[in-house]
Amino acid sequence: MQNFLFFISYLFFSTKLACGHCPKNGIKEPVDGSCYFGINFNETFSGADNFCSTYFYGNLASITSAVDDSNVLDLARGFFKDAKNVWLGGTYDGSKIQWLDGSPDIYRNFVAGTQPGKIVLDLVNGNWSTATWNAILPFICLEKDEKDDVKTTTTPAAQLTTVPKAVTTPAPPTCPKESPCPPEWVYSSTLQSCYKAIYGTNYQQAADQCTSMDSTLASIRSDEENRVVNEVLQLGIPLTTGVQGGLLGAKRTGPGASEWMWIDGSPWNYTKWARGEPNNVNGGEFCIETYTDNPSMLKDSTSDTQKWNDASCGLTWRAAICKRKSSF
């Protein structure tokens, strides 16, 4: 009987987007009445938790016992074929853990010397470590079965549910059957777009690489999209003289400050220029970069972070960003 129950939990876990949820107060799970879901596309920590909340009414997963830790690790290793690390739903400040779902800090499995940061499960060594908040990783959601209007009786092997006849249960949310973005792309449900950073590239190489992935160099059309693009491109290393920021998908169409176009055809109706930009130095700055990290070579540089600069298209950027429409 135990083997059968474990197999059922594995099926629910290994469904990419299991919108049917685990049965409410149904067969007792190895992880004690909760449902873990593996999501096999990449997101930032906050983006991943937002996805868990939107589609499963849960959070990134908390782990509060050695049993749960072992079971989740086994399931994750069977589901995430290529990933080395996946997000869990905790923040470690160097002394204590704060789980997003409010679970207590009563169990830990950190590798020695773990630094403060967002908690990840290492699928290679089985321990926990941390990553920066803007790392892009697959993730595990946890839906807890805490609020039910049904009566439950428990046997040693299973939980049995009696549903009152008059109760009307709303249908679970309808979810897509596949990821909204290809693997290793960042999904924004707000913008309904997918983003991917590429590194060490000039304009033409970046444009060609984006095209090969059915995308284009990214346009930016709002403050929200500017934030998302800069977070995807951010490396956490200040920009210095001679080091370019993140290449965007814009081209100059004339000498004027407003004579620009997005190569994906989006209307030119939003800008986020840094102070004194665009200045078209020597009449040769036909591309746009964004200062993804603190541009330390500028005076009062922090005020220009995540703002734009016109630059020569012949430069090599440390990063560029591709954009494509999400499938939902």
C-alpha positions as CSV (number, residue, x, y, z in Angstrom):
1,M,0.0,0.0,0.0
2,Q,2.8,2.5,0.8
3,N,4.4,1.9,-2.6
4,F,1.1,2.7,-4.3
5,L,0.7,5.9,-2.3
6,F,4.2,7.0,-3.2
7,F,3.5,6.4,-6.8
8,I,0.4,8.5,-6.8
9,S,2.3,11.4,-5.2
10,Y,5.0,11.1,-7.8
11,L,2.4,11.4,-10.6
12,F,1.1,14.6,-9.2
13,F,4.5,16.0,-8.7
14,S,5.9,15.2,-12.1
15,T,3.0,16.8,-14.0
16,K,4.5,20.0,-15.3
17,L,1.4,22.1,-14.5
18,A,-0.9,19.9,-12.5
19,C,-3.9,22.1,-12.3
20,G,-6.1,19.3,-11.0
21,H,-4.2,19.7,-7.7
22,C,-3.7,16.9,-5.3
23,P,-7.1,15.6,-4.0
24,K,-8.3,17.6,-1.1
25,N,-8.0,15.5,2.0
26,G,-7.5,12.5,-0.3
27,I,-4.9,9.8,-0.2
28,K,-2.3,10.6,2.5
29,E,0.8,12.0,0.8
30,P,4.4,11.1,1.9
31,V,4.7,14.9,2.5
32,D,1.8,14.9,5.0
33,G,-1.2,16.2,3.2
34,S,0.6,18.7,0.9
35,C,1.1,18.9,-2.8
36,Y,4.4,19.6,-4.3
37,F,4.6,20.6,-8.0
38,G,7.8,20.8,-10.1
39,I,7.7,23.6,-12.7
40,N,10.3,23.1,-15.4
41,F,11.0,26.5,-16.7
42,N,13.2,29.3,-15.2
43,E,12.2,32.3,-13.2
44,T,13.6,34.7,-10.6
45,F,12.7,34.0,-7.0
46,S,9.8,36.5,-6.9
47,G,8.6,35.4,-10.4
48,A,8.6,31.8,-9.3
49,D,6.6,32.5,-6.2
50,N,4.1,34.6,-8.1
51,F,3.6,31.6,-10.5
52,C,3.0,29.3,-7.6
53,S,0.5,31.7,-6.1
54,T,-1.3,32.3,-9.4
55,Y,-1.7,28.7,-10.6
56,F,-1.7,26.7,-7.3
57,Y,-2.8,29.2,-4.6
58,G,0.5,28.3,-2.9
59,N,4.1,29.4,-2.6
60,L,7.5,28.3,-3.4
61,A,8.0,25.2,-1.3
62,S,9.0,25.1,2.3
63,I,10.6,22.0,3.8
64,T,10.4,21.5,7.6
65,S,11.4,17.9,8.1
66,A,14.0,15.4,7.0
67,V,11.2,13.1,5.6
68,D,9.9,15.9,3.4
69,D,13.4,16.9,2.4
70,S,14.2,13.4,1.3
71,N,11.0,12.8,-0.6
72,V,11.1,16.2,-2.4
73,L,14.7,15.6,-3.4
74,D,13.9,12.2,-4.8
75,L,10.9,13.5,-6.7
76,A,12.9,16.6,-8.0
77,R,15.8,14.4,-9.2
78,G,13.3,12.3,-11.2
79,F,11.6,15.3,-12.7
80,F,14.2,18.0,-13.4
81,K,16.5,16.1,-15.9
82,D,18.9,18.9,-16.6
83,A,18.7,21.3,-13.6
84,K,21.4,21.4,-10.9
85,N,19.5,23.8,-8.6
86,V,15.9,24.6,-8.0
87,W,14.2,27.3,-6.0
88,L,12.7,26.6,-2.6
89,G,10.6,29.3,-0.8
90,G,12.9,30.5,1.9
91,T,15.3,33.4,2.6
92,Y,18.4,32.8,4.8
93,D,19.9,35.8,6.6
94,G,22.9,33.9,7.9
95,S,21.2,32.9,11.2
96,K,17.6,32.1,10.5
97,I,15.2,31.0,7.7
98,Q,12.0,32.9,6.8
99,W,9.7,30.7,4.7
100,L,7.3,32.5,2.3
101,D,4.4,30.4,3.6
102,G,5.1,31.2,7.2
103,S,6.4,27.7,8.1
104,P,8.6,27.6,11.2
105,D,12.4,27.5,11.0
106,I,12.7,24.0,12.5
107,Y,14.7,22.0,10.0
108,R,17.8,22.8,7.9
109,N,20.0,21.1,5.4
110,F,22.6,23.7,4.3
111,V,25.9,22.9,2.9
112,A,28.8,24.1,5.1
113,G,29.6,27.8,4.6
114,T,26.3,28.8,3.1
115,Q,26.0,32.6,2.7
116,P,22.8,34.6,3.1
117,G,20.4,34.6,0.2
118,K,17.4,32.9,-1.3
119,I,17.3,29.1,-0.7
120,V,17.9,26.6,-3.4
121,L,17.9,22.8,-3.4
122,D,21.0,21.3,-4.9
123,L,20.0,18.3,-6.9
124,V,23.6,17.1,-7.2
125,N,24.6,16.8,-3.5
126,G,21.2,16.9,-2.0
127,N,21.9,19.9,0.3
128,W,20.6,23.4,0.4
129,S,22.5,26.5,-0.6
130,T,21.6,30.0,-1.6
131,A,21.5,32.1,-4.7
132,T,20.9,35.8,-5.4
133,W,17.3,36.9,-5.8
134,N,17.6,37.5,-9.5
135,A,19.1,34.1,-10.4
136,I,17.0,32.3,-13.0
137,L,16.0,28.7,-12.0
138,P,13.3,26.1,-12.2
139,F,11.3,25.7,-9.1
140,I,9.0,23.7,-6.8
141,C,5.6,24.9,-5.6
142,L,3.8,23.8,-2.5
143,E,0.1,23.9,-2.1
144,K,-1.0,23.2,1.5
145,D,-4.3,21.7,2.3
146,E,-5.2,23.9,5.3
147,K,-8.7,25.3,4.8
148,D,-11.5,22.8,4.0
149,D,-15.2,22.8,4.7
150,V,-15.3,19.1,4.8
151,K,-15.1,16.5,7.6
152,T,-12.3,14.1,7.6
153,T,-11.7,10.8,9.3
154,T,-8.3,9.2,9.4
155,T,-7.2,5.6,9.1
156,P,-3.6,4.4,9.4
157,A,-3.3,4.2,5.6
158,A,-5.4,7.0,4.3
159,Q,-7.6,10.0,4.9
160,L,-11.2,9.6,3.9
161,T,-13.4,12.6,3.1
162,T,-17.1,13.0,3.6
163,V,-18.5,16.0,1.6
164,P,-21.8,17.6,2.7
165,K,-24.4,17.2,0.0
166,A,-25.2,20.9,-0.3
167,V,-21.6,22.0,-0.8
168,T,-20.8,23.4,-4.3
169,T,-17.1,23.2,-5.1
170,P,-15.8,25.7,-7.6
171,A,-13.9,24.2,-10.5
172,P,-10.1,24.4,-10.2
173,P,-8.5,27.0,-12.4
174,T,-8.0,26.1,-16.0
175,C,-4.2,26.0,-16.7
176,P,-2.2,25.5,-19.8
177,K,-0.7,22.0,-20.3
178,E,2.8,23.3,-21.2
179,S,5.2,25.9,-20.1
180,P,4.5,29.4,-21.4
181,C,8.1,29.8,-22.4
182,P,10.9,27.6,-23.6
183,P,13.4,26.2,-21.0
184,E,15.8,28.7,-19.7
185,W,13.6,31.7,-20.6
186,V,12.1,34.0,-18.0
187,Y,8.3,34.3,-18.1
188,S,6.4,37.5,-17.2
189,S,2.7,36.8,-16.8
190,T,2.0,40.5,-16.5
191,L,3.7,41.2,-19.9
192,Q,2.8,37.9,-21.4
193,S,6.3,37.7,-22.8
194,C,9.5,35.5,-22.4
195,Y,13.0,36.9,-22.0
196,K,16.4,35.4,-22.3
197,A,19.9,37.0,-21.8
198,I,22.8,36.2,-24.0
199,Y,26.3,37.1,-23.2
200,G,29.5,38.6,-24.8
201,T,28.0,39.6,-28.1
202,N,27.9,42.4,-30.6
203,Y,24.7,43.8,-32.2
204,Q,24.6,41.6,-35.3
205,Q,25.5,38.4,-33.4
206,A,22.8,39.1,-30.8
207,A,20.2,39.9,-33.5
208,D,21.0,36.7,-35.3
209,Q,21.0,34.6,-32.1
210,C,17.6,36.0,-31.1
211,T,16.2,35.2,-34.6
212,S,17.5,31.6,-34.3
213,M,15.3,31.3,-31.2
214,D,12.2,32.7,-32.8
215,S,12.6,36.0,-31.0
216,T,14.0,39.5,-31.5
217,L,16.2,41.8,-29.4
218,A,13.9,43.2,-26.8
219,S,11.7,46.3,-27.0
220,I,10.7,48.0,-23.7
221,R,7.3,49.6,-23.5
222,S,6.6,50.3,-19.9
223,D,8.3,50.8,-16.5
224,E,7.3,47.3,-15.6
225,E,9.0,45.9,-18.7
226,N,12.1,48.0,-18.1
227,R,12.3,46.5,-14.6
228,V,12.0,43.0,-15.8
229,V,14.5,43.4,-18.6
230,N,17.1,44.9,-16.3
231,E,16.6,42.2,-13.7
232,V,17.1,39.5,-16.3
233,L,20.3,41.2,-17.6
234,Q,21.7,42.2,-14.2
235,L,24.9,40.6,-13.1
236,G,25.4,42.3,-9.7
237,I,28.7,43.8,-10.9
238,P,29.0,47.6,-11.3
239,L,29.6,48.9,-14.8
240,T,33.0,50.6,-15.4
241,T,34.5,52.5,-18.3
242,G,34.8,50.3,-21.3
243,V,32.3,47.8,-20.1
244,Q,29.0,47.9,-21.8
245,G,25.6,47.3,-20.2
246,G,22.7,45.4,-21.7
247,L,21.9,45.7,-25.4
248,L,18.3,46.4,-26.4
249,G,16.5,46.0,-29.7
250,A,16.4,49.6,-30.8
251,K,18.0,51.4,-33.8
252,R,18.4,55.1,-34.6
253,T,16.4,56.4,-37.6
254,G,17.7,59.9,-37.6
255,P,19.8,62.5,-35.7
256,G,17.1,63.7,-33.4
257,A,16.6,62.5,-29.8
258,S,13.2,60.9,-30.6
259,E,14.2,59.4,-33.9
260,W,14.3,55.7,-32.9
261,M,12.5,52.5,-33.7
262,W,12.1,49.1,-32.0
263,I,13.2,46.4,-34.4
264,D,10.2,44.2,-33.4
265,G,7.8,46.8,-34.8
266,S,6.6,48.0,-31.4
267,P,5.6,51.7,-31.3
268,W,8.2,54.1,-29.9
269,N,6.1,55.5,-27.1
270,Y,8.3,54.9,-24.0
271,T,11.8,55.9,-23.0
272,K,14.0,55.7,-20.0
273,W,17.1,57.8,-20.8
274,A,19.9,58.4,-18.4
275,R,20.9,62.0,-17.7
276,G,22.1,63.8,-20.8
277,E,21.1,61.0,-23.1
278,P,20.8,60.3,-26.0
279,N,23.8,62.5,-27.0
280,N,24.9,60.7,-30.3
281,V,28.6,61.2,-29.7
282,N,30.4,61.9,-33.0
283,G,27.2,61.1,-34.8
284,G,27.8,57.4,-34.5
285,E,25.6,56.1,-31.7
286,F,22.8,54.1,-33.4
287,C,22.1,51.4,-30.7
288,I,20.8,51.5,-27.1
289,E,22.1,49.9,-24.0
290,T,20.6,49.9,-20.5
291,Y,22.7,50.4,-17.4
292,T,21.7,47.1,-15.8
293,D,24.0,47.6,-12.8
294,N,25.4,50.7,-11.1
295,P,27.3,52.6,-13.8
296,S,30.2,53.5,-11.4
297,M,32.0,55.5,-14.1
298,L,29.2,58.2,-14.0
299,K,28.9,60.9,-11.4
300,D,26.0,60.2,-9.0
301,S,25.7,56.9,-10.8
302,T,23.0,55.2,-8.8
303,S,20.4,57.6,-10.2
304,D,21.1,56.2,-13.7
305,T,20.8,52.5,-12.9
306,Q,18.3,50.8,-15.2
307,K,18.3,53.8,-17.5
308,W,19.4,54.0,-21.1
309,N,22.4,55.2,-23.1
310,D,22.8,55.5,-26.9
311,A,26.0,53.7,-28.0
312,S,27.9,52.6,-31.1
313,C,26.5,49.4,-32.6
314,G,30.0,48.1,-33.2
315,L,30.7,47.5,-29.5
316,T,30.7,44.2,-27.7
317,W,28.1,44.0,-24.9
318,R,28.5,41.9,-21.8
319,A,24.8,41.0,-22.3
320,A,21.9,41.4,-24.7
321,I,18.3,40.3,-24.3
322,C,15.9,38.4,-26.6
323,K,12.1,38.7,-26.3
324,R,9.3,36.6,-27.6
325,K,5.6,36.3,-27.0
326,S,4.6,33.7,-24.4
327,S,2.2,30.9,-25.3
328,F,-0.3,32.1,-22.7
